[in-house]
């Protein structure tokens, strides 16, 4: 069993329940996360998006740290994407940025902790990996 690191401790700050408004080209929604830590090494993230009082999207993420490094990994599955999403990236202060490239271009998934009771999240896309456009953004508060 590997030893947890500072990157693991930062991931653990997401443990708990969170809720907040989100904006995207599809309109305004409510995002809910419930997260827990598994054996001090992985963050398990369950997500649902609510619009007009009903759940319209669900997802599940597993976040970890590459052994021997401080690079974080993300494995994500959801109700709309046909294949799992994998990405990796570093913490810079309290901001964790995952990045990947695939058939649909470049993507960034940016999590920013704001103290112990708030975080923001955004998804960005790029065709060239240099000019980025935000496609979804949310701001969440801890509820438990």
Backbone bond lengths (Angstrom), bond angles and torsions (degrees), N, CA, C in turn:
res aa  C-N    CA-C-N  psi(-1)  N-CA   C-N-CA  omega(-1)  CA-C   N-CA-C  phi
1 X - - - 1.452 - - 1.529 108.69 -
2 X 1.329 115.71 131.52 1.464 118.79 -178.16 1.523 111.18 -77.63
3 X 1.306 114.91 160.25 1.455 122.09 179.06 1.518 109.46 -86.61
4 X 1.322 116.43 138.72 1.464 118.53 178.06 1.529 109.47 -73.59
5 X 1.346 114.76 153.00 1.455 122.24 -174.97 1.525 109.94 -122.64
6 X 1.318 115.95 -176.28 1.468 120.46 175.79 1.528 110.69 -61.19
7 X 1.331 117.54 -35.62 1.471 120.41 177.93 1.528 110.89 -64.58
8 X 1.330 117.03 -38.75 1.468 120.76 176.06 1.536 110.28 -62.73
9 X 1.325 116.26 -43.11 1.470 120.30 -179.29 1.529 111.04 -62.51
10 X 1.325 117.10 -38.03 1.464 119.79 177.28 1.525 110.73 -65.96
11 X 1.330 116.97 -43.46 1.471 119.72 176.81 1.525 110.87 -57.95
12 X 1.331 116.69 -39.35 1.465 121.29 -178.04 1.527 112.34 -62.71
13 X 1.327 117.90 -20.62 1.467 120.65 178.78 1.529 111.61 -65.42
14 X 1.338 117.50 -17.80 1.467 121.00 177.51 1.530 112.58 -82.46
15 X 1.319 118.17 -7.86 1.468 119.84 -179.26 1.518 109.89 -61.41
16 X 1.321 116.00 135.67 1.457 121.97 -179.72 1.513 111.18 129.33
17 X 1.320 115.62 -165.75 1.465 122.39 179.22 1.523 109.21 -112.81
18 X 1.322 116.43 139.71 1.454 123.35 -174.69 1.519 109.57 -138.13
19 X 1.333 116.02 151.62 1.456 120.45 178.63 1.519 109.11 -153.19
20 X 1.349 116.23 144.84 1.452 118.00 177.52 1.515 113.53 -179.18
21 X 1.337 115.47 167.89 1.461 121.57 -178.80 1.529 111.95 -75.39
22 X 1.325 114.54 147.20 1.452 122.06 178.32 1.523 109.38 -131.15
23 X 1.317 115.70 148.76 1.457 120.62 175.09 1.520 109.17 -128.31
24 X 1.329 114.72 143.03 1.460 122.40 177.53 1.522 106.92 -157.24
25 X 1.319 117.55 174.23 1.472 118.46 177.48 1.534 113.24 -57.27
26 X 1.326 117.06 -23.76 1.462 121.10 178.64 1.516 114.27 -79.35
27 X 1.331 117.94 -5.62 1.454 121.35 179.20 1.512 112.51 119.18
28 X 1.324 114.41 -160.41 1.455 121.74 -178.73 1.517 109.47 -100.41
29 X 1.329 115.97 135.48 1.454 122.11 178.53 1.518 109.09 -134.72
30 X 1.317 115.54 176.10 1.456 123.11 174.40 1.513 107.50 -114.16
31 X 1.328 117.44 126.88 1.454 121.64 177.63 1.517 110.50 -104.59
32 X 1.338 115.46 140.55 1.466 121.86 177.46 1.524 109.06 -130.69
33 X 1.328 115.64 129.13 1.460 122.59 175.84 1.523 108.66 -119.03
34 X 1.308 115.96 139.86 1.455 122.59 167.66 1.518 105.56 -127.58
35 X 1.325 116.24 121.40 1.458 120.11 -172.95 1.515 110.95 -131.19
36 X 1.329 114.91 147.77 1.462 120.12 176.29 1.509 109.45 -145.00
37 X 1.318 115.58 158.16 1.459 122.21 179.96 1.519 108.66 -97.91
38 X 1.322 116.12 136.89 1.455 122.93 176.75 1.528 108.46 -109.05
39 X 1.319 116.66 115.22 1.466 123.28 175.68 1.528 114.60 51.57
40 X 1.310 117.88 37.63 1.470 123.05 178.49 1.526 113.68 59.00
41 X 1.338 118.06 13.30 1.459 119.22 -175.23 1.521 114.49 -126.48
42 X 1.314 118.40 -26.32 1.461 120.75 -176.86 1.517 110.38 -128.85
43 X 1.318 115.54 145.47 1.452 121.87 172.43 1.518 107.21 -105.73
44 X 1.319 116.57 125.66 1.462 122.47 176.84 1.519 107.01 -104.66
45 X 1.311 116.19 122.09 1.467 124.09 -169.80 1.526 108.35 -119.34
46 X 1.316 118.87 116.27 1.463 122.17 172.85 1.518 108.01 -107.67
47 X 1.317 115.68 135.85 1.457 121.62 -172.09 1.519 110.18 -133.96
48 X 1.336 114.90 142.64 1.457 119.54 168.37 1.511 109.02 -140.97
49 X 1.329 114.23 147.12 1.455 122.09 -180.00 1.528 107.09 -114.39
50 X 1.333 115.22 130.27 1.461 121.47 -175.98 1.526 108.97 -115.98
51 X 1.325 115.27 132.36 1.457 121.10 176.47 1.522 107.89 -136.59
52 X 1.323 116.09 130.35 1.465 121.81 -178.71 1.526 112.16 53.12
53 X 1.351 115.51 38.77 1.453 120.94 174.75 1.518 116.21 81.08
54 X 1.335 118.29 3.83 1.474 119.01 179.21 1.528 110.60 -131.22
55 X 1.324 115.35 149.53 1.463 121.42 179.20 1.527 108.09 -72.74
56 X 1.342 116.19 124.04 1.462 121.10 -178.42 1.534 112.69 -112.82
57 X 1.334 116.68 -7.61 1.457 120.26 -175.94 1.516 108.30 -160.88
58 X 1.338 116.41 141.33 1.467 121.91 176.22 1.515 109.65 -134.19
59 X 1.339 115.26 150.69 1.455 119.78 176.69 1.515 111.61 -151.44
60 X 1.326 114.40 162.82 1.461 121.07 178.30 1.526 108.32 -140.89
61 X 1.327 115.79 130.02 1.451 120.70 179.01 1.516 111.75 -122.96
62 X 1.322 115.15 146.51 1.460 122.69 172.22 1.525 105.78 -122.44
63 X 1.323 116.11 121.70 1.462 122.58 -176.51 1.524 108.25 -117.89
64 X 1.308 115.94 140.00 1.456 120.79 179.79 1.516 110.56 -149.96
65 X 1.318 115.17 -166.65 1.459 122.33 -179.46 1.521 107.75 -131.55
66 X 1.331 117.15 133.22 1.461 121.82 177.21 1.531 107.71 -63.12
67 X 1.330 118.44 123.69 1.465 120.96 -178.80 1.531 112.23 -53.53
68 X 1.328 115.16 135.81 1.452 121.28 178.53 1.523 114.19 80.95
69 X 1.349 117.13 3.66 1.464 121.19 -180.00 1.528 108.68 -135.92
70 X 1.295 116.54 179.29 1.464 122.41 171.54 1.532 110.13 -110.54
71 X 1.334 117.63 13.25 1.460 122.33 178.05 1.522 109.43 -77.86
72 X 1.320 116.03 127.84 1.460 121.26 179.36 1.528 110.41 -91.75
73 X 1.313 115.14 153.88 1.452 122.11 178.26 1.523 109.70 -123.10
74 X 1.325 115.53 151.12 1.456 122.21 177.88 1.525 108.14 -131.54
75 X 1.331 115.59 131.73 1.457 122.69 173.08 1.525 105.09 -124.27
76 X 1.335 117.68 118.36 1.461 121.82 -171.46 1.522 111.07 -129.16
77 X 1.328 116.34 134.65 1.461 122.76 172.10 1.517 107.29 -129.51
78 X 1.337 116.13 147.84 1.463 118.77 179.05 1.521 111.84 -152.12
79 X 1.314 114.78 178.26 1.463 121.42 -174.15 1.522 114.06 -78.91
80 X 1.331 118.62 -2.65 1.461 120.44 -178.10 1.523 114.41 -119.31
81 X 1.323 117.39 -23.18 1.454 121.48 -174.31 1.524 109.74 -94.47
82 X 1.346 118.38 129.74 1.464 120.37 -175.02 1.526 115.21 -71.51
83 X 1.332 118.47 -19.34 1.465 121.22 -178.71 1.528 109.06 -135.39
84 X 1.326 117.64 155.31 1.467 120.00 176.60 1.521 111.61 -60.06
85 X 1.317 115.08 150.22 1.456 122.24 175.35 1.520 107.17 -105.62
86 X 1.318 116.42 130.19 1.456 120.69 173.81 1.523 108.10 -121.96
87 X 1.309 115.57 143.76 1.456 120.85 179.86 1.522 108.21 -156.36
88 X 1.325 115.50 163.01 1.458 121.01 179.19 1.514 108.80 -142.79
89 X 1.330 115.11 156.66 1.453 118.94 177.03 1.507 112.55 176.30
90 X 1.329 115.34 172.41 1.462 121.02 -175.09 1.525 113.44 -100.57
91 X 1.306 114.37 161.69 1.463 122.38 164.13 1.527 106.69 -83.77
92 X 1.310 117.24 136.11 1.457 122.91 167.86 1.519 104.58 -127.22
93 X 1.318 115.85 103.38 1.463 119.94 -170.79 1.521 108.66 63.91
94 X 1.327 116.72 -127.52 1.461 121.39 179.13 1.527 112.62 -99.90
95 X 1.324 116.88 22.06 1.468 121.59 178.53 1.524 109.09 -116.60
96 X 1.328 115.34 125.33 1.465 122.81 178.17 1.520 107.82 -110.99
97 X 1.333 116.44 121.06 1.457 121.05 -178.24 1.522 109.68 -120.55
98 X 1.326 114.87 113.57 1.461 121.53 173.34 1.520 107.43 -92.42
99 X 1.329 116.19 147.09 1.456 119.41 177.78 1.524 108.93 -142.64
100 X 1.343 115.21 145.75 1.454 120.00 173.84 1.518 109.62 -149.75
101 X 1.321 115.30 170.90 1.455 122.02 177.26 1.521 107.39 -138.31
102 X 1.336 115.64 136.20 1.450 120.15 -179.99 1.511 110.99 -151.40
103 X 1.311 115.33 -163.22 1.463 121.62 -178.51 1.523 112.78 -59.85
104 X 1.325 117.16 -27.79 1.465 121.17 -177.88 1.527 112.59 -96.41
105 X 1.328 117.71 12.91 1.460 121.12 178.36 1.509 112.79 105.96
106 X 1.311 115.29 -159.21 1.468 123.61 -179.67 1.524 108.54 -97.14
107 X 1.346 115.71 143.70 1.462 121.07 177.71 1.520 109.87 -135.20
108 X 1.328 114.69 144.48 1.465 121.97 171.39 1.521 107.97 -125.00
109 X 1.320 115.34 141.80 1.468 123.84 177.81 1.520 105.19 -124.49
110 X 1.326 116.95 109.55 1.458 121.83 -169.52 1.531 109.89 -113.28
111 X 1.331 116.24 117.49 1.459 123.61 176.63 1.527 107.30 -109.13
112 X 1.328 117.58 127.44 1.460 121.58 178.36 1.525 109.38 -125.85
113 X 1.320 116.19 119.57 1.466 120.98 176.38 1.522 109.10 -81.31
114 X 1.323 115.97 136.73 1.469 122.68 178.03 1.528 106.97 -124.69
115 X 1.309 116.23 81.74 1.458 120.83 -175.27 1.516 110.24 77.31
116 X 1.337 115.45 -156.15 1.461 120.44 -177.67 1.520 114.09 -94.09
117 X 1.343 117.37 -10.89 1.464 117.85 -172.42 1.526 114.68 -124.29
118 X 1.341 117.44 10.19 1.464 119.92 178.57 1.530 110.08 -145.03
119 X 1.334 114.95 149.02 1.458 120.12 167.81 1.516 108.70 -150.75
120 X 1.317 114.84 158.62 1.456 120.63 175.04 1.523 107.99 -120.66
121 X 1.311 114.58 157.65 1.460 121.28 -179.27 1.518 108.03 -144.74
122 X 1.337 115.77 140.58 1.457 119.02 173.58 1.524 109.55 -145.75
123 X 1.315 114.19 151.67 1.454 122.12 173.75 1.521 106.69 -112.50
124 X 1.330 115.41 131.80 1.457 121.35 179.41 1.524 108.93 -123.96
125 X 1.343 115.58 146.90 1.463 121.65 176.81 1.517 109.88 -124.04
126 X 1.342 114.23 154.04 1.455 121.10 177.30 1.523 108.55 -150.53
127 X 1.313 116.33 143.83 1.463 119.29 173.95 1.521 111.61 -84.87
128 X 1.333 116.71 -26.93 1.461 120.39 -175.05 1.536 114.81 -116.91
129 X 1.328 117.60 -3.84 1.461 120.84 -177.90 1.512 114.01 80.92
130 X 1.344 117.47 8.05 1.460 121.32 -179.48 1.527 112.63 -123.37
131 X 1.315 117.97 -46.60 1.470 122.54 178.63 1.528 107.85 -96.99
132 X 1.344 116.11 116.14 1.458 121.86 -173.59 1.522 111.11 -109.25
133 X 1.335 115.77 143.58 1.464 122.47 175.37 1.527 108.54 -125.20
134 X 1.318 116.78 132.24 1.462 121.14 177.42 1.518 108.97 -76.26
135 X 1.345 116.02 128.98 1.465 120.35 179.57 1.527 112.41 -110.81
136 X 1.302 117.02 -13.56 1.464 121.48 178.23 1.514 107.65 -160.10
137 X 1.338 116.49 140.40 1.456 120.68 177.85 1.515 109.10 -146.63
138 X 1.344 115.16 138.14 1.450 120.42 178.25 1.515 111.42 -137.66
139 X 1.339 115.01 156.09 1.468 122.40 179.18 1.523 106.55 -133.25
140 X 1.323 117.20 120.09 1.459 122.61 -168.33 1.526 111.39 -121.23
141 X 1.323 114.52 148.59 1.461 122.63 174.87 1.526 108.25 -121.01
142 X 1.322 114.45 145.65 1.463 120.14 177.42 1.520 108.94 -67.89
143 X 1.322 115.94 132.99 1.469 120.68 177.09 1.522 111.34 -111.76
144 X 1.321 117.21 -15.66 1.482 121.16 176.90 1.514 109.54 -161.40
